[in-house]
Amino acid sequence: MYILLAAATTFEIQPTADFLTNRNIGHETGILITGVGAIATTHALMRQIGRRRPDMIIQGGIAGCFTHRAPGEVVAIKEDSLGDMGVWEDGRFKTLFDLNLAGPGTAPFTNSLLINPYKKLLTLSGLEPVRAVTVNEISTNAARIEWIQQNTAPVVESMEGGGFHYVCLLEHIPFLQIRSVSNDIGVRDKTKWDIKAAITNLNSRLIDLFTKLGGQNETLFQS
């Protein structure tokens, strides 16, 4: 199999990239640095898929958290959503689905969510499967945060996950998104963040996952 590891930035996955460079896991691997944000992620993934189609893509990265989890806690994303695609109108936010610009079941959405159907991959990760939200602007506004919590109920927030899920679902490529908590949402005081712990634990889990993948075959891709 050819397994691609994608991330927004190099520093988030450098230890895993070093591991894959120096270790034969029984499958060919590649690294893709997409850049920050869902748009950059979508372009980078589609360009890579056009050059060489992976059998699986894993996305790793750090994330903000809505549920006050400890910095460094790592989770697997079972479903993602687009948290700021829509319009503020009449004192509230309306999504594409509220505006009838897309149906909640329009591919690749299921009930307005971008759901990972590859349950065996989620199980293999050994991580808690949670919901995420993807935004273009990191959430700091109290009203915005409240809307996201009430309407999408995510555990973590990223700027790339929704684009990643969107591409993999439409291209029918097995995938898994893994996120490590670096900070609470809304807290811009970086003295309260722990990016070091988030990156250390993220890469520990990624390396563990790639080690497990070495003994797996295509049956893992069944949804």
Z-matrix of the N, CA and C atoms (Angstrom, degrees):
N
C 1 1.459
C 2 1.530 1 109.66
N 3 1.319 2 114.79 1 154.10
C 4 1.459 3 121.18 2 173.04
C 5 1.521 4 107.38 3 -111.01
N 6 1.329 5 116.84 4 113.97
C 7 1.457 6 123.04 5 -175.82
C 8 1.527 7 109.25 6 -111.30
N 9 1.318 8 115.96 7 125.67
C 10 1.459 9 121.43 8 -178.35
C 11 1.522 10 109.91 9 -103.72
N 12 1.316 11 116.96 10 131.67
C 13 1.463 12 122.77 11 173.77
C 14 1.517 13 108.07 12 -103.95
N 15 1.334 14 116.61 13 120.71
C 16 1.461 15 121.91 14 -178.00
C 17 1.522 16 110.30 15 -115.36
N 18 1.321 17 115.70 16 146.22
C 19 1.458 18 121.46 17 176.04
C 20 1.518 19 108.36 18 -155.56
N 21 1.332 20 115.41 19 157.83
C 22 1.460 21 119.74 20 179.64
C 23 1.521 22 111.41 21 -69.24
N 24 1.335 23 116.33 22 -39.15
C 25 1.464 24 121.50 23 -176.94
C 26 1.521 25 110.61 24 -133.45
N 27 1.320 26 115.02 25 156.18
C 28 1.461 27 120.22 26 -178.96
C 29 1.523 28 112.06 27 -66.37
N 30 1.351 29 116.35 28 -42.15
C 31 1.464 30 118.42 29 -172.04
C 32 1.526 31 112.80 30 -64.49
N 33 1.352 32 117.67 31 -22.75
C 34 1.459 33 119.68 32 179.83
C 35 1.526 34 112.25 33 -68.22
N 36 1.321 35 117.22 34 -30.25
C 37 1.472 36 119.80 35 -174.02
C 38 1.529 37 113.50 36 -124.76
N 39 1.327 38 118.40 37 14.38
C 40 1.463 39 120.14 38 -175.23
C 41 1.525 40 113.56 39 -56.22
N 42 1.348 41 119.94 40 -44.57
C 43 1.469 42 118.37 41 178.67
C 44 1.525 43 113.60 42 -59.92
N 45 1.331 44 116.97 43 -37.21
C 46 1.467 45 119.59 44 178.21
C 47 1.519 46 110.99 45 -70.55
N 48 1.336 47 116.86 46 -39.19
C 49 1.464 48 120.26 47 176.95
C 50 1.530 49 110.22 48 -60.35
N 51 1.339 50 117.01 49 -41.89
C 52 1.466 51 120.76 50 177.41
C 53 1.523 52 110.67 51 -63.35
N 54 1.328 53 116.45 52 -41.44
C 55 1.465 54 121.23 53 178.76
C 56 1.528 55 110.93 54 -60.12
N 57 1.330 56 116.02 55 -46.52
C 58 1.468 57 120.02 56 -177.44
C 59 1.528 58 111.74 57 -68.83
N 60 1.326 59 116.98 58 -28.93
C 61 1.460 60 120.82 59 177.62
C 62 1.529 61 111.04 60 -68.28
N 63 1.313 62 116.17 61 -34.34
C 64 1.465 63 121.05 62 -172.72
C 65 1.520 64 114.84 63 -104.70
N 66 1.330 65 116.83 64 -0.32
C 67 1.467 66 119.85 65 -176.58
C 68 1.517 67 110.86 66 -131.59
N 69 1.316 68 116.82 67 134.50
C 70 1.469 69 122.02 68 174.60
C 71 1.516 70 108.13 69 -92.09
N 72 1.340 71 117.21 70 111.82
C 73 1.467 72 120.15 71 -178.81
C 74 1.526 73 112.14 72 -93.98
N 75 1.319 74 117.23 73 2.90
C 76 1.456 75 120.40 74 -179.91
C 77 1.507 76 113.81 75 94.93
N 78 1.317 77 117.71 76 -4.08
C 79 1.460 78 123.67 77 175.65
C 80 1.524 79 108.37 78 -135.29
N 81 1.311 80 116.35 79 151.53
C 82 1.461 81 120.02 80 175.50
C 83 1.524 82 109.28 81 -74.79
N 84 1.318 83 115.90 82 140.32
C 85 1.468 84 119.95 83 -179.30
C 86 1.523 85 110.42 84 -129.08
N 87 1.325 86 115.01 85 157.52
C 88 1.453 87 121.28 86 176.45
C 89 1.514 88 109.83 87 -142.59
N 90 1.325 89 116.55 88 161.61
C 91 1.456 90 123.19 89 -179.78
C 92 1.527 91 108.96 90 -119.58
N 93 1.326 92 116.32 91 135.33
C 94 1.462 93 121.57 92 176.12
C 95 1.521 94 109.23 93 -130.89
N 96 1.337 95 116.57 94 118.26
C 97 1.460 96 121.62 95 174.06
C 98 1.526 97 106.56 96 -98.03
N 99 1.315 98 115.73 97 113.37
C 100 1.466 99 120.99 98 -169.34
C 101 1.517 100 113.61 99 -87.82
N 102 1.335 101 117.70 100 -23.00
C 103 1.447 102 120.57 101 -167.32
C 104 1.521 103 109.48 102 92.13
N 105 1.325 104 116.16 103 166.48
C 106 1.461 105 122.28 104 -174.43
C 107 1.524 106 111.17 105 -83.68
N 108 1.331 107 116.32 106 136.96
C 109 1.456 108 121.78 107 174.52
C 110 1.514 109 113.32 108 103.26
N 111 1.330 110 114.65 109 156.39
C 112 1.467 111 120.83 110 -176.68
C 113 1.520 112 112.73 111 -67.30
N 114 1.341 113 117.50 112 -34.74
C 115 1.466 114 119.97 113 -179.46
C 116 1.520 115 110.43 114 -66.53
N 117 1.333 116 116.55 115 -48.81
C 118 1.460 117 120.23 116 178.32
C 119 1.523 118 111.16 117 -61.27
N 120 1.327 119 116.18 118 -39.51
C 121 1.462 120 120.75 119 179.25
C 122 1.518 121 111.15 120 -63.02
N 123 1.321 122 116.65 121 -45.11
C 124 1.466 123 120.99 122 -179.69
C 125 1.525 124 111.21 123 -61.47
N 126 1.315 125 117.00 124 -45.90
C 127 1.470 126 120.23 125 -179.93
C 128 1.521 127 111.12 126 -63.22
N 129 1.330 128 116.69 127 -47.75
C 130 1.461 129 120.22 128 -177.95
C 131 1.524 130 111.86 129 -62.11
N 132 1.323 131 116.83 130 -41.80
C 133 1.467 132 120.03 131 179.60
C 134 1.513 133 111.83 132 -65.07
N 135 1.332 134 117.31 133 -46.09
C 136 1.460 135 120.22 134 -178.46
C 137 1.531 136 111.25 135 -64.75
N 138 1.324 137 116.11 136 -38.08
C 139 1.458 138 119.53 137 177.43
C 140 1.524 139 110.82 138 -63.74
N 141 1.333 140 116.47 139 -42.88
C 142 1.462 141 120.62 140 179.75
C 143 1.527 142 111.12 141 -67.16
N 144 1.328 143 116.90 142 -42.10
C 145 1.460 144 120.41 143 179.15
C 146 1.522 145 110.52 144 -61.48
N 147 1.341 146 116.91 145 -37.65
C 148 1.456 147 120.56 146 177.70
C 149 1.514 148 112.71 147 -66.06
N 150 1.319 149 116.34 148 -33.02
C 151 1.465 150 120.35 149 179.37
C 152 1.529 151 111.58 150 -76.79
N 153 1.336 152 114.40 151 -47.48
C 154 1.459 153 120.39 152 178.42
C 155 1.517 154 108.49 153 -157.15
N 156 1.292 155 116.17 154 119.78
C 157 1.461 156 121.79 155 -174.63
C 158 1.529 157 110.26 156 -79.32
N 159 1.327 158 118.19 157 120.87
C 160 1.469 159 119.83 158 177.77
C 161 1.528 160 111.16 159 -74.77
N 162 1.314 161 115.64 160 157.04
C 163 1.456 162 120.70 161 171.99
C 164 1.530 163 110.78 162 -82.74
N 165 1.327 164 116.19 163 -21.56
C 166 1.466 165 122.35 164 179.45
C 167 1.517 166 108.08 165 -157.66
N 168 1.335 167 115.94 166 146.81
C 169 1.458 168 120.52 167 174.37
C 170 1.524 169 108.73 168 -127.29
N 171 1.319 170 116.03 169 132.10
C 172 1.457 171 122.68 170 174.55
C 173 1.523 172 107.65 171 -114.65
N 174 1.320 173 116.36 172 130.06
C 175 1.460 174 120.72 173 175.59
C 176 1.525 175 108.69 174 -110.50
N 177 1.325 176 115.91 175 130.77
C 178 1.451 177 120.82 176 177.26
C 179 1.512 178 110.72 177 -122.72
N 180 1.326 179 116.52 178 148.99
C 181 1.453 180 119.11 179 178.07
C 182 1.518 181 111.55 180 179.56
N 183 1.331 182 115.23 181 169.46
C 184 1.456 183 120.51 182 175.81
C 185 1.524 184 109.00 183 -91.30
N 186 1.325 185 116.36 184 167.33
C 187 1.460 186 120.31 185 -173.72
C 188 1.516 187 111.19 186 -155.11
N 189 1.328 188 115.11 187 155.58
C 190 1.451 189 120.95 188 168.19
C 191 1.516 190 109.38 189 -84.57
N 192 1.326 191 116.93 190 157.44
C 193 1.463 192 120.87 191 -173.86
C 194 1.523 193 111.12 192 -126.45
N 195 1.333 194 115.75 193 137.83
C 196 1.459 195 122.74 194 178.54
C 197 1.523 196 112.75 195 -90.35
N 198 1.324 197 117.93 196 -14.18
C 199 1.469 198 120.66 197 -168.11
C 200 1.528 199 113.55 198 -116.33
N 201 1.333 200 116.62 199 21.99
C 202 1.468 201 122.44 200 172.39
C 203 1.531 202 112.86 201 56.61
N 204 1.312 203 115.48 202 46.56
C 205 1.457 204 119.21 203 175.06
C 206 1.522 205 109.91 204 -86.17
N 207 1.318 206 115.13 205 159.38
C 208 1.456 207 119.97 206 -177.30
C 209 1.524 208 110.90 207 -67.03
N 210 1.331 209 117.78 208 140.14
C 211 1.461 210 119.89 209 174.36
C 212 1.528 211 110.30 210 -55.25
N 213 1.317 212 115.51 211 135.74
C 214 1.455 213 120.49 212 -178.78
C 215 1.515 214 114.49 213 96.06
N 216 1.336 215 117.60 214 -8.06
C 217 1.464 216 118.87 215 176.27
C 218 1.529 217 108.66 216 -70.60
N 219 1.333 218 116.32 217 134.01
C 220 1.460 219 121.85 218 -174.80
C 221 1.520 220 109.69 219 -112.71
N 222 1.328 221 115.96 220 136.30
C 223 1.463 222 121.85 221 -178.87
C 224 1.516 223 110.37 222 -133.46
N 225 1.322 224 115.59 223 159.37
C 226 1.463 225 122.18 224 173.04
C 227 1.529 226 107.99 225 -103.97
N 228 1.322 227 116.68 226 141.54
C 229 1.462 228 120.65 227 -175.67
C 230 1.527 229 110.03 228 -95.03
N 231 1.328 230 115.15 229 112.33
C 232 1.465 231 119.73 230 179.97
C 233 1.529 232 111.41 231 -85.69
N 234 1.346 233 116.65 232 -24.58
C 235 1.462 234 120.55 233 179.36
C 236 1.522 235 109.14 234 -157.97
N 237 1.326 236 114.83 235 144.95
C 238 1.455 237 121.00 236 -177.51
C 239 1.524 238 107.97 237 -130.24
N 240 1.329 239 115.80 238 163.13
C 241 1.464 240 120.25 239 177.86
C 242 1.517 241 109.39 240 -144.52
N 243 1.340 242 115.90 241 162.74
C 244 1.460 243 121.83 242 179.06
C 245 1.524 244 107.62 243 -97.85
N 246 1.321 245 116.09 244 106.39
C 247 1.457 246 120.33 245 -167.11
C 248 1.508 247 116.50 246 -85.49
N 249 1.333 248 118.20 247 -12.14
C 250 1.459 249 118.06 248 -177.19
C 251 1.522 250 113.10 249 -135.51
N 252 1.312 251 116.40 250 25.20
C 253 1.464 252 120.44 251 175.82
C 254 1.524 253 108.52 252 -97.44
N 255 1.333 254 115.60 253 101.05
C 256 1.454 255 120.54 254 -176.06
C 257 1.512 256 110.06 255 164.62
N 258 1.331 257 117.61 256 -142.43
C 259 1.463 258 120.83 257 -176.31
C 260 1.537 259 109.98 258 -150.53
N 261 1.346 260 115.57 259 142.45
C 262 1.462 261 120.00 260 168.10
C 263 1.518 262 107.22 261 -82.96
N 264 1.321 263 116.61 262 123.96
C 265 1.469 264 120.81 263 -176.34
C 266 1.529 265 108.69 264 -151.96
N 267 1.345 266 115.58 265 136.34
C 268 1.470 267 121.07 266 179.11
C 269 1.529 268 112.00 267 55.14
N 270 1.328 269 115.65 268 37.51
C 271 1.449 270 119.91 269 175.67
C 272 1.506 271 115.85 270 77.96
N 273 1.323 272 117.63 271 11.27
C 274 1.468 273 119.46 272 176.99
C 275 1.517 274 109.98 273 -148.33
N 276 1.333 275 114.93 274 164.29
C 277 1.461 276 120.16 275 -179.88
C 278 1.521 277 109.92 276 -90.66
N 279 1.338 278 116.36 277 135.30
C 280 1.451 279 121.70 278 176.86
C 281 1.524 280 109.17 279 -118.53
N 282 1.316 281 116.20 280 129.51
C 283 1.465 282 121.67 281 -178.58
C 284 1.523 283 111.04 282 -82.56
N 285 1.314 284 115.71 283 174.34
C 286 1.464 285 120.91 284 173.96
C 287 1.514 286 111.50 285 -55.68
N 288 1.319 287 115.48 286 -34.66
C 289 1.460 288 120.46 287 -178.01
C 290 1.524 289 110.82 288 -75.40
N 291 1.327 290 116.67 289 -36.61
C 292 1.465 291 120.15 290 174.91
C 293 1.522 292 111.02 291 -63.22
N 294 1.330 293 115.90 292 -35.45
C 295 1.460 294 121.71 293 -176.90
C 296 1.524 295 112.79 294 -85.75
N 297 1.330 296 116.19 295 -0.01
C 298 1.466 297 122.25 296 -178.34
C 299 1.533 298 112.32 297 60.37
N 300 1.329 299 115.89 298 28.53
C 301 1.463 300 120.13 299 173.92
C 302 1.527 301 111.02 300 -85.57
N 303 1.323 302 116.21 301 -13.68
C 304 1.467 303 122.96 302 173.94
C 305 1.513 304 107.34 303 -155.72
N 306 1.311 305 116.17 304 150.64
C 307 1.454 306 119.97 305 176.76
C 308 1.511 307 110.12 306 -86.75
N 309 1.319 308 119.02 307 149.35
C 310 1.462 309 121.49 308 -179.88
C 311 1.523 310 113.39 309 -62.48
N 312 1.345 311 116.66 310 -15.75
C 313 1.447 312 120.68 311 177.65
C 314 1.516 313 113.46 312 -109.76
N 315 1.341 314 116.47 313 9.67
C 316 1.461 315 120.55 314 177.41
C 317 1.524 316 109.43 315 -66.93
N 318 1.329 317 117.44 316 125.97
C 319 1.464 318 120.98 317 -178.17
C 320 1.522 319 110.21 318 -56.07
N 321 1.329 320 115.52 319 137.13
C 322 1.469 321 129.14 320 7.59
C 323 1.532 322 114.09 321 -96.43
N 324 1.326 323 117.90 322 20.66
C 325 1.470 324 120.83 323 -178.36
C 326 1.529 325 111.81 324 -82.08
N 327 1.314 326 115.03 325 148.63
C 328 1.453 327 123.18 326 170.30
C 329 1.520 328 106.83 327 -131.18
N 330 1.318 329 116.77 328 114.56
C 331 1.466 330 120.69 329 -175.49
C 332 1.530 331 111.11 330 52.73
N 333 1.332 332 115.31 331 42.90
C 334 1.468 333 123.82 332 177.68
C 335 1.521 334 113.65 333 71.65
N 336 1.326 335 118.04 334 6.19
C 337 1.459 336 122.09 335 -177.75
C 338 1.522 337 110.96 336 -114.47
N 339 1.328 338 115.39 337 154.82
C 340 1.465 339 122.57 338 174.57
C 341 1.529 340 106.83 339 -102.57
N 342 1.329 341 115.00 340 93.31
C 343 1.470 342 121.94 341 -168.19
C 344 1.530 343 110.83 342 -95.29
N 345 1.323 344 115.90 343 133.22
C 346 1.456 345 121.12 344 174.04
C 347 1.530 346 108.98 345 -80.24
N 348 1.344 347 118.02 346 114.53
C 349 1.465 348 119.94 347 -177.45
C 350 1.530 349 113.74 348 -86.95
N 351 1.341 350 116.86 349 -2.65
C 352 1.464 351 120.29 350 -172.94
C 353 1.527 352 109.61 351 -89.74
N 354 1.321 353 114.98 352 78.80
C 355 1.456 354 121.65 353 -172.28
C 356 1.528 355 112.29 354 -66.61
N 357 1.329 356 116.87 355 -30.65
C 358 1.464 357 119.15 356 178.90
C 359 1.528 358 110.86 357 -66.12
N 360 1.319 359 116.48 358 -36.84
C 361 1.460 360 120.27 359 177.02
C 362 1.520 361 110.63 360 -66.64
N 363 1.333 362 116.11 361 -43.65
C 364 1.459 363 120.31 362 177.63
C 365 1.528 364 110.81 363 -59.74
N 366 1.323 365 116.90 364 -42.37
C 367 1.459 366 121.05 365 179.47
C 368 1.519 367 111.17 366 -67.05
N 369 1.338 368 116.58 367 -42.50
C 370 1.465 369 120.79 368 -179.00
C 371 1.522 370 111.52 369 -59.91
N 372 1.318 371 117.32 370 -31.60
C 373 1.470 372 120.34 371 -178.59
C 374 1.524 373 111.85 372 -62.68
N 375 1.334 374 116.66 373 -27.31
C 376 1.448 375 120.24 374 -177.38
C 377 1.524 376 113.86 375 71.79
N 378 1.328 377 115.95 376 13.52
C 379 1.459 378 121.45 377 -176.62
C 380 1.522 379 111.00 378 -107.19
N 381 1.326 380 115.39 379 156.35
C 382 1.458 381 119.75 380 176.01
C 383 1.529 382 109.54 381 -66.61
N 384 1.332 383 117.89 382 126.99
C 385 1.468 384 120.21 383 177.89
C 386 1.529 385 110.33 384 -83.57
N 387 1.325 386 116.89 385 124.63
C 388 1.463 387 120.60 386 -175.79
C 389 1.530 388 110.39 387 -133.42
N 390 1.321 389 115.24 388 170.78
C 391 1.464 390 122.03 389 176.63
C 392 1.525 391 109.83 390 -92.54
N 393 1.327 392 116.01 391 143.72
C 394 1.459 393 122.00 392 177.02
C 395 1.519 394 109.81 393 -125.35
N 396 1.319 395 115.27 394 164.94
C 397 1.454 396 121.85 395 172.50
C 398 1.522 397 107.68 396 -128.37
N 399 1.324 398 116.14 397 145.17
C 400 1.457 399 121.98 398 179.44
C 401 1.518 400 109.49 399 -114.12
N 402 1.336 401 115.51 400 132.67
C 403 1.461 402 121.06 401 -177.77
C 404 1.520 403 109.97 402 -132.71
N 405 1.326 404 115.46 403 157.63
C 406 1.456 405 120.82 404 173.82
C 407 1.524 406 111.11 405 -90.46
N 408 1.312 407 116.37 406 -23.66
C 409 1.457 408 122.07 407 178.81
C 410 1.524 409 107.98 408 -123.41
N 411 1.328 410 116.91 409 122.04
C 412 1.458 411 120.93 410 -179.60
C 413 1.521 412 109.36 411 -55.52
N 414 1.313 413 116.68 412 133.83
C 415 1.464 414 121.76 413 -172.10
C 416 1.528 415 111.76 414 -75.51
N 417 1.337 416 115.53 415 119.63
C 418 1.463 417 121.70 416 175.66
C 419 1.527 418 111.56 417 -131.41
N 420 1.321 419 117.62 418 -22.65
C 421 1.451 420 121.97 419 -178.87
C 422 1.531 421 110.34 420 -74.31
N 423 1.344 422 116.35 421 128.62
C 424 1.465 423 120.33 422 -174.40
C 425 1.524 424 112.34 423 -60.93
N 426 1.341 425 117.43 424 -41.25
C 427 1.469 426 120.59 425 -179.96
C 428 1.524 427 110.95 426 -66.47
N 429 1.311 428 115.29 427 -38.40
C 430 1.475 429 119.58 428 179.14
C 431 1.524 430 110.63 429 -66.45
N 432 1.317 431 115.85 430 -43.94
C 433 1.460 432 120.51 431 179.27
C 434 1.523 433 110.22 432 -61.69
N 435 1.318 434 116.79 433 -42.92
C 436 1.468 435 120.52 434 179.09
C 437 1.519 436 111.31 435 -61.58
N 438 1.344 437 116.65 436 -41.46
C 439 1.471 438 119.65 437 179.10
C 440 1.534 439 110.37 438 -62.58
N 441 1.323 440 116.47 439 -45.83
C 442 1.470 441 120.09 440 -179.19
C 443 1.524 442 110.39 441 -60.80
N 444 1.316 443 116.84 442 -44.62
C 445 1.462 444 120.08 443 -179.27
C 446 1.521 445 111.93 444 -63.69
N 447 1.304 446 117.40 445 -41.60
C 448 1.459 447 121.01 446 -177.11
C 449 1.523 448 112.68 447 -75.30
N 450 1.333 449 116.91 448 -30.97
C 451 1.462 450 119.39 449 -171.99
C 452 1.523 451 114.91 450 -103.94
N 453 1.323 452 118.01 451 -22.21
C 454 1.462 453 118.68 452 179.07
C 455 1.527 454 112.98 453 -124.46
N 456 1.345 455 116.98 454 -15.51
C 457 1.471 456 122.56 455 175.04
C 458 1.529 457 113.62 456 48.52
N 459 1.339 458 117.92 457 52.83
C 460 1.460 459 118.93 458 179.83
C 461 1.512 460 112.31 459 -85.61
N 462 1.312 461 115.64 460 160.58
C 463 1.461 462 121.54 461 171.61
C 464 1.526 463 109.64 462 -92.34
N 465 1.342 464 116.83 463 -42.00
C 466 1.463 465 120.78 464 -177.78
C 467 1.527 466 110.88 465 -130.46
N 468 1.334 467 114.03 466 163.55
C 469 1.461 468 122.20 467 179.92
C 470 1.524 469 109.56 468 -129.57
N 471 1.339 470 115.76 469 136.99
C 472 1.457 471 120.50 470 173.12
C 473 1.523 472 109.06 471 -137.00
N 474 1.331 473 115.93 472 177.18
C 475 1.455 474 120.81 473 177.59
C 476 1.530 475 111.98 474 -109.01
N 477 1.345 476 117.15 475 2.06
C 478 1.464 477 120.17 476 -175.05
C 479 1.523 478 115.06 477 -127.96
N 480 1.335 479 117.87 478 -24.34
C 481 1.463 480 120.76 479 -168.29
C 482 1.509 481 114.81 480 -58.45
N 483 1.339 482 117.49 481 -41.63
C 484 1.456 483 119.81 482 -178.89
C 485 1.512 484 112.40 483 -63.16
N 486 1.334 485 117.03 484 -41.34
C 487 1.462 486 120.27 485 176.81
C 488 1.511 487 111.76 486 -63.22
N 489 1.333 488 116.09 487 -38.75
C 490 1.461 489 121.82 488 177.81
C 491 1.522 490 110.96 489 -62.44
N 492 1.322 491 117.46 490 -51.02
C 493 1.463 492 121.19 491 178.59
C 494 1.522 493 110.74 492 -60.15
N 495 1.326 494 116.82 493 -42.99
C 496 1.462 495 122.25 494 -177.46
C 497 1.529 496 110.92 495 -57.26
N 498 1.328 497 115.99 496 -49.67
C 499 1.468 498 120.55 497 -178.42
C 500 1.522 499 110.84 498 -65.51
N 501 1.325 500 117.36 499 -48.80
C 502 1.471 501 119.96 500 -175.90
C 503 1.522 502 112.09 501 -63.75
N 504 1.335 503 117.29 502 -37.74
C 505 1.461 504 120.15 503 178.12
C 506 1.524 505 111.71 504 -65.59
N 507 1.325 506 116.99 505 -45.77
C 508 1.467 507 119.65 506 -179.56
C 509 1.524 508 112.48 507 -68.84
N 510 1.335 509 116.46 508 -32.04
C 511 1.466 510 120.63 509 -179.44
C 512 1.528 511 112.56 510 -89.00
N 513 1.335 512 116.73 511 -3.39
C 514 1.473 513 122.10 512 179.14
C 515 1.529 514 111.52 513 57.01
N 516 1.329 515 114.92 514 46.23
C 517 1.458 516 121.19 515 176.63
C 518 1.527 517 108.48 516 -109.73
N 519 1.322 518 119.15 517 123.73
C 520 1.459 519 120.91 518 177.36
C 521 1.528 520 110.86 519 -55.95
N 522 1.340 521 115.81 520 140.76
C 523 1.463 522 118.48 521 -172.04
C 524 1.517 523 111.16 522 -152.09
N 525 1.333 524 114.22 523 162.91
C 526 1.456 525 120.93 524 176.43
C 527 1.521 526 108.20 525 -153.35
N 528 1.326 527 116.23 526 129.67
C 529 1.460 528 122.26 527 176.36
C 530 1.535 529 108.81 528 -107.42
N 531 1.336 530 115.40 529 128.80
C 532 1.457 531 121.66 530 179.25
C 533 1.528 532 108.66 531 -121.51
N 534 1.327 533 116.32 532 131.91
C 535 1.465 534 121.41 533 -178.07
C 536 1.530 535 110.69 534 -129.63
N 537 1.335 536 114.67 535 142.71
C 538 1.456 537 121.85 536 177.71
C 539 1.523 538 109.03 537 -118.52
N 540 1.314 539 116.36 538 131.47
C 541 1.466 540 121.95 539 -175.13
C 542 1.525 541 110.58 540 -72.01
N 543 1.336 542 115.97 541 127.96
C 544 1.465 543 121.03 542 176.02
C 545 1.524 544 112.18 543 -109.73
N 546 1.340 545 116.91 544 -23.55
C 547 1.465 546 119.80 545 -174.20
C 548 1.524 547 110.41 546 -166.65
N 549 1.313 548 116.28 547 163.18
C 550 1.459 549 121.99 548 170.95
C 551 1.523 550 109.44 549 -79.01
N 552 1.328 551 115.93 550 144.08
C 553 1.455 552 120.98 551 175.44
C 554 1.525 553 109.92 552 -62.68
N 555 1.334 554 115.66 553 139.04
C 556 1.456 555 121.04 554 176.89
C 557 1.514 556 114.02 555 90.96
N 558 1.334 557 117.13 556 -12.96
C 559 1.463 558 120.84 557 -179.61
C 560 1.527 559 108.78 558 -96.57
N 561 1.338 560 116.20 559 108.09
C 562 1.466 561 120.27 560 -179.50
C 563 1.525 562 112.25 561 -97.93
N 564 1.326 563 115.87 562 3.96
C 565 1.452 564 120.46 563 175.32
C 566 1.526 565 108.15 564 -80.07
N 567 1.323 566 116.95 565 101.41
C 568 1.459 567 120.38 566 -172.23
C 569 1.523 568 112.96 567 -71.83
N 570 1.322 569 117.56 568 -8.11
C 571 1.462 570 118.44 569 172.59
C 572 1.521 571 110.76 570 -70.05
N 573 1.327 572 116.36 571 -16.46
C 574 1.462 573 121.61 572 178.27
C 575 1.529 574 111.88 573 -97.20
N 576 1.311 575 116.79 574 -1.79
C 577 1.460 576 121.43 575 175.97
C 578 1.530 577 108.79 576 -88.26
N 579 1.324 578 115.26 577 159.69
C 580 1.468 579 119.83 578 173.80
C 581 1.526 580 108.26 579 -138.58
N 582 1.317 581 114.71 580 75.95
C 583 1.464 582 120.36 581 -179.04
C 584 1.523 583 110.77 582 -67.10
N 585 1.334 584 116.82 583 -34.66
C 586 1.469 585 119.81 584 179.85
C 587 1.519 586 111.07 585 -60.46
N 588 1.349 587 116.80 586 -47.86
C 589 1.465 588 119.99 587 179.09
C 590 1.516 589 111.24 588 -64.27
N 591 1.340 590 116.10 589 -38.95
C 592 1.463 591 119.74 590 179.89
C 593 1.519 592 111.45 591 -61.76
N 594 1.323 593 116.92 592 -45.00
C 595 1.467 594 120.55 593 -178.55
C 596 1.523 595 110.93 594 -70.40
N 597 1.330 596 116.58 595 -40.98
C 598 1.469 597 119.54 596 179.12
C 599 1.532 598 110.94 597 -59.71
N 600 1.319 599 116.87 598 -48.14
C 601 1.462 600 120.28 599 -177.55
C 602 1.518 601 112.21 600 -72.03
N 603 1.344 602 116.36 601 -36.05
C 604 1.461 603 119.50 602 176.37
C 605 1.517 604 110.56 603 -57.89
N 606 1.317 605 117.09 604 -48.60
C 607 1.463 606 120.17 605 -176.78
C 608 1.519 607 112.49 606 -70.78
N 609 1.320 608 117.18 607 -31.94
C 610 1.465 609 119.62 608 174.24
C 611 1.524 610 110.27 609 -60.08
N 612 1.329 611 115.81 610 -43.31
C 613 1.462 612 120.71 611 -179.87
C 614 1.526 613 111.41 612 -71.40
N 615 1.327 614 116.90 613 -38.26
C 616 1.458 615 119.58 614 178.05
C 617 1.523 616 111.48 615 -64.18
N 618 1.312 617 116.54 616 -43.81
C 619 1.461 618 120.29 617 179.03
C 620 1.522 619 110.30 618 -63.48
N 621 1.320 620 116.56 619 -41.23
C 622 1.470 621 120.62 620 176.36
C 623 1.529 622 110.61 621 -60.39
N 624 1.331 623 116.89 622 -41.85
C 625 1.459 624 120.72 623 -179.97
C 626 1.515 625 111.35 624 -65.10
N 627 1.318 626 117.69 625 -46.06
C 628 1.463 627 119.79 626 179.56
C 629 1.522 628 111.43 627 -64.00
N 630 1.320 629 117.54 628 -34.46
C 631 1.463 630 120.78 629 176.10
C 632 1.527 631 110.27 630 -63.51
N 633 1.322 632 116.52 631 -42.70
C 634 1.465 633 120.71 632 177.04
C 635 1.525 634 111.57 633 -64.57
N 636 1.320 635 116.23 634 -39.19
C 637 1.463 636 120.29 635 -178.17
C 638 1.525 637 111.94 636 -63.87
N 639 1.330 638 116.68 637 -22.78
C 640 1.461 639 120.08 638 179.96
C 641 1.518 640 113.36 639 -60.61
N 642 1.316 641 117.23 640 -25.12
C 643 1.459 642 120.51 641 -179.90
C 644 1.508 643 113.76 642 -101.75
N 645 1.327 644 117.87 643 12.89
C 646 1.456 645 122.02 644 -175.45
C 647 1.524 646 111.74 645 -109.20
N 648 1.350 647 115.05 646 160.23
C 649 1.464 648 120.51 647 174.90
C 650 1.525 649 109.24 648 -128.53
N 651 1.326 650 115.86 649 -167.42
C 652 1.469 651 121.22 650 -172.33
C 653 1.525 652 114.33 651 -63.49
N 654 1.346 653 118.49 652 -17.50
C 655 1.464 654 118.94 653 179.46
C 656 1.524 655 111.67 654 -63.85
N 657 1.325 656 116.16 655 -18.17
C 658 1.457 657 121.13 656 177.90
C 659 1.522 658 111.34 657 -66.06
N 660 1.333 659 116.80 658 -19.66
C 661 1.462 660 120.81 659 -173.96
C 662 1.517 661 112.82 660 -87.09
N 663 1.309 662 117.21 661 1.42
C 664 1.457 663 118.77 662 178.78
C 665 1.510 664 109.56 663 -73.25
N 666 1.324 665 115.89 664 134.13
C 667 1.467 666 119.89 665 -177.56
C 668 1.529 667 110.10 666 -83.84
